[in-house]
């Protein structure tokens, strides 16, 4: 729950950041990398990874770089609530990929959850369409974020199945992500450096509170919790993000948006239970 709350703060840091969305994504991982390496400590094995293992690490880094770059842009365009809710569709895309690629047929409950989530997405999109075309584009990027994050989850799962330790995996993939995002951020022409010392503290909060602490706590917790409880507890994150946006940014929720959010959360929950 604490990890989900830490991650729920990340769209707030991004929204108030003095740098561009891709630049803030770079600083998020660049500032978190040294901390993760310190926590990881000296690795027991110093041999170079095998080619398949290295390819999986690179795939995870590319997927996470795409996830952060697209999601941070989405946060700038649409509401925090919509962007975060739509990004959490990742678990549905994971099950769809397992179904289509590895023929792992889910239960009927997953199909019901998928249909429910799509109905909720339609309600969120209708709210954004009334607001502006930019908000609608932000919603679309939120869905793309979920696809990238699903790719990341699948790569990480395969790495974990090969015996990768959680902290080492986070340290390596975070470093790869930073190396990939730096040229993209520079080429985008966005503002790379914050104007004030407060701007740097916002980036430090994004890196250490939301990324290192949030992702680290969830990675640790998921290894010790039943799948059913994890399915419920992770849904706490988009709810807290909406609350933070309301309290800290004065971002109200429209009635249709609240209803759509509830429907999306219900759909995600059902789809997760149907894929266990």
LUMVEX-284956 format. One record per residue (C-alpha): x, y, z. Coordinates in steps of 0.05 Angstrom, whole numbers, plus 32768, in hexadecimal, padded with zeros to 4 digits. Layout:
BEGIN
<<X Y Z>>
...
REM end
This chain:
BEGIN
<<8000 8000 8000>>
<<803A 802F 8010>>
<<805C 801E 7FCE>>
<<801B 802B 7FA8>>
<<8014 806E 7FCB>>
<<805C 8082 7FB9>>
<<8050 8071 7F70>>
<<800E 8097 7F72>>
<<8036 80D6 7F7F>>
<<805E 80CF 7F3F>>
<<802B 80F2 7F11>>
<<8029 812C 7F43>>
<<8075 8134 7F3E>>
<<8070 8131 7EF2>>
<<8038 8164 7EED>>
<<805E 8197 7F18>>
<<80A3 8188 7EFB>>
<<80CA 81C2 7EDC>>
<<80E5 8194 7EA6>>
<<80C3 8174 7E6A>>
<<809F 8131 7E70>>
<<80D6 8107 7E50>>
<<810B 812D 7E76>>
<<80E8 8120 7EB8>>
<<80E4 80D6 7EA4>>
<<8130 80D7 7E9A>>
<<813E 80F8 7EDD>>
<<810E 80C8 7EFF>>
<<8139 808D 7EED>>
<<817D 80B0 7EEA>>
<<8177 80C9 7F32>>
<<815A 8087 7F4B>>
<<8190 805B 7F2B>>
<<81C9 806A 7F5D>>
<<819B 805D 7F98>>
<<8184 801B 7F7B>>
<<81CC 8005 7F6E>>
<<81DF 8017 7FB6>>
<<81A4 7FEF 7FD1>>
<<81B4 7FB5 7FA3>>
<<81FC 7FB1 7FBD>>
<<8235 7F8A 7FA0>>
<<821A 7F52 7F73>>
<<8230 7F0C 7F84>>
<<8237 7EF9 7F3B>>
<<8264 7F23 7F0F>>
<<8260 7EF9 7ECF>>
<<8242 7F1A 7E92>>
<<81F9 7F08 7E86>>
<<81E7 7ED8 7E4E>>
<<81CD 7EF3 7E0C>>
<<8184 7EE1 7E19>>
<<8188 7EFF 7E5F>>
<<81A8 7F3F 7E44>>
<<8172 7F44 7E0F>>
<<813C 7F3F 7E44>>
<<815D 7F76 7E6D>>
<<8161 7FA3 7E2F>>
<<8118 7F93 7E1F>>
<<8103 7FA6 7E66>>
<<812A 7FE7 7E61>>
<<810C 7FFA 7E1E>>
<<80C6 7FEA 7E37>>
<<80CF 8012 7E77>>
<<80EC 804D 7E51>>
<<80B0 804D 7E23>>
<<8081 8046 7E5E>>
<<809E 8082 7E83>>
<<80A6 80B0 7E47>>
<<805F 80A3 7E2E>>
<<803F 80A5 7E73>>
<<8061 80E6 7E88>>
<<8047 8106 7E47>>
<<8002 80EA 7E55>>
<<8002 8109 7E9A>>
<<8010 814E 7E7C>>
<<7FD6 8148 7E4B>>
<<7F9D 8127 7E72>>
<<7F87 8123 7EBA>>
<<7FB2 80FE 7EEC>>
<<7F78 80CF 7EFB>>
<<7F6C 80BB 7EB3>>
<<7FB6 80B3 7EA3>>
<<7FC3 8087 7EE0>>
<<7F84 805D 7ED8>>
<<7F92 804F 7E8F>>
<<7FDB 803D 7E9D>>
<<7FC2 8008 7ECE>>
<<7FA2 7FE2 7E94>>
<<7FE8 7FC3 7E8D>>
<<7FD2 7F84 7EB2>>
<<7F9C 7F78 7E7E>>
<<7FCE 7F7F 7E45>>
<<7FFC 7F4E 7E69>>
<<7FC5 7F19 7E69>>
<<7FB2 7F28 7E21>>
<<7FFA 7F1F 7E0C>>
<<7FFF 7EDD 7E31>>
<<7FBF 7EC8 7E0F>>
<<7FD3 7EDC 7DC8>>
<<801D 7ECB 7DCA>>
<<8022 7E90 7DFA>>
<<7FDB 7E76 7DF3>>
<<7FCF 7E7B 7E3E>>
<<7F84 7E7F 7E3C>>
<<7F67 7EA8 7E76>>
<<7F27 7E98 7E9A>>
<<7EE3 7EB5 7E86>>
<<7EE9 7EE6 7EC0>>
<<7F23 7F09 7E9B>>
<<7EF7 7F15 7E5E>>
<<7EC1 7F33 7E8B>>
<<7EF6 7F5F 7EAC>>
<<7F12 7F75 7E69>>
<<7ECD 7F89 7E50>>
<<7EBF 7FAE 7E91>>
<<7F02 7FD4 7E8E>>
<<7EF5 7FE8 7E45>>
<<7EB1 8003 7E58>>
<<7ED2 802D 7E8E>>
<<7F07 8045 7E5D>>
<<7ECF 805C 7E2F>>
<<7EB2 8085 7E68>>
<<7EF6 80A5 7E77>>
<<7F02 80B4 7E2E>>
<<7EBD 80D5 7E28>>
<<7ECF 8103 7E62>>
<<7F11 8116 7E41>>
<<7EF1 8121 7DFD>>
<<7EC4 8155 7E1D>>
<<7F00 8178 7E3B>>
<<7F30 817E 7E00>>
<<7F52 8158 7DC8>>
<<7F93 815C 7DEF>>
<<7F74 8137 7E2A>>
<<7F5B 8102 7DFA>>
<<7FA1 80FA 7DDF>>
<<7FBA 80F3 7E27>>
<<7F89 80BB 7E33>>
<<7FA2 8097 7DF4>>
<<7FE9 809D 7E0E>>
<<7FD2 8081 7E50>>
<<7FBC 8042 7E2C>>
<<7FFE 803F 7E06>>
<<8021 8045 7E4A>>
<<7FFC 8007 7E61>>
<<8015 7FE1 7E23>>
<<805E 7FF5 7E32>>
<<8057 7FE3 7E7B>>
<<8039 7F9F 7E69>>
<<8076 7F92 7E3D>>
<<80A2 7FA6 7E78>>
<<807D 7F77 7EA7>>
<<8083 7F3C 7E77>>
<<80CE 7F48 7E6F>>
<<80D9 7F4F 7EBA>>
<<80B1 7F0F 7EC7>>
<<80DE 7EE8 7E99>>
<<811B 7F06 7EBB>>
<<8100 7EF4 7F00>>
<<80F2 7EAD 7EE7>>
<<813D 7EAA 7ED5>>
<<8150 7EBC 7F1C>>
<<815A 7F07 7F18>>
<<815A 7F29 7F5D>>
<<8127 7F61 7F65>>
<<8156 7F9A 7F78>>
<<818B 7F87 7F45>>
<<8156 7F83 7F0F>>
<<813B 7FC7 7F22>>
<<8180 7FE6 7F23>>
<<8194 7FCB 7EDF>>
<<8153 7FDA 7EBB>>
<<814F 8020 7EDA>>
<<8196 802F 7EC1>>
<<8186 8015 7E7B>>
<<8146 803F 7E7B>>
<<816D 807E 7E8D>>
<<81A0 8072 7E56>>
<<8168 806A 7E23>>
<<813F 80A6 7E3A>>
<<8179 80D8 7E3B>>
<<8182 80DE 7DEF>>
<<8136 80DE 7DE6>>
<<812E 8117 7E18>>
<<8166 813F 7DF8>>
<<814B 8135 7DB2>>
<<8105 814A 7DC8>>
<<811A 8192 7DD5>>
<<80F9 8191 7E1A>>
<<8114 81B7 7E55>>
<<8147 8187 7E74>>
<<815A 81AC 7EB3>>
<<812C 81CB 7EE8>>
<<8131 8216 7EF3>>
<<8131 8214 7F3F>>
<<814B 81EA 7F79>>
<<8103 81D7 7F88>>
<<80FE 81BB 7F42>>
<<8138 818D 7F52>>
<<8117 8176 7F92>>
<<80D8 8164 7F6A>>
<<8103 8138 7F3D>>
<<8124 8119 7F7A>>
<<80E0 8109 7F97>>
<<80CA 80EA 7F56>>
<<8109 80BF 7F53>>
<<8111 80AA 7F9C>>
<<80C9 80AA 7FB7>>
<<80A1 8094 7F7B>>
<<80D4 806A 7F55>>
<<8107 804C 7F85>>
<<80DA 8047 7FC3>>
<<8098 803B 7FA0>>
<<80AF 8007 7F6D>>
<<80DE 7FE7 7F9F>>
<<80A9 7FDE 7FD4>>
<<8077 7FC0 7FA3>>
<<80AB 7F91 7F85>>
<<80BB 7F79 7FCB>>
<<8072 7F74 7FE1>>
<<805B 7F4D 7FA4>>
<<808D 7F16 7FB5>>
<<806C 7F0C 7FF9>>
<<8022 7F18 7FEB>>
<<7FEA 7EEC 7FCF>>
<<7FD8 7EFD 7F87>>
<<7F90 7F0E 7F9B>>
<<7FA6 7F42 7FCE>>
<<7FD8 7F5F 7F9D>>
<<7FA2 7F68 7F69>>
<<7F7A 7F93 7F9A>>
<<7FB3 7FB9 7FBB>>
<<7FD2 7FD1 7F79>>
<<7F8F 7FF1 7F66>>
<<7F9B 801F 7FA0>>
<<7FCE 8045 7F76>>
<<7FA0 8066 7F42>>
<<7F6F 8077 7F7A>>
<<7FA5 809A 7FA2>>
<<7FBE 80BE 7F64>>
<<7F79 80DB 7F58>>
<<7F75 80F0 7FA1>>
<<7FB9 8111 7F9F>>
<<7FA7 8135 7F5E>>
<<7F67 814F 7F7E>>
<<7F89 8166 7FBF>>
<<7FCC 817F 7FA5>>
<<7FBA 8196 7F5E>>
<<7F71 81A9 7F66>>
<<7F5F 8179 7F2F>>
<<7F15 8167 7F39>>
<<7EF4 8128 7F21>>
<<7EB6 812B 7EF5>>
<<7E7D 80FC 7F07>>
<<7E86 80D5 7EC6>>
<<7ED1 80D0 7ED4>>
<<7EC5 80B4 7F1A>>
<<7E94 8081 7EFF>>
<<7EC4 806E 7EC6>>
<<7EFD 8067 7EF7>>
<<7ED5 8038 7F24>>
<<7EC2 800E 7EE7>>
<<7F0A 800B 7ECF>>
<<7F23 7FF6 7F14>>
<<7EED 7FC0 7F18>>
<<7F01 7FA7 7ED3>>
<<7F4B 7FA4 7EE5>>
<<7F3B 7F7F 7F25>>
<<7F0F 7F4C 7F02>>
<<7F42 7F42 7ECA>>
<<7F7A 7F36 7EFC>>
<<7F50 7F03 7F22>>
<<7F3F 7EE2 7EE0>>
<<7F88 7EDB 7ECC>>
<<7FA2 7EBE 7F0F>>
REM end
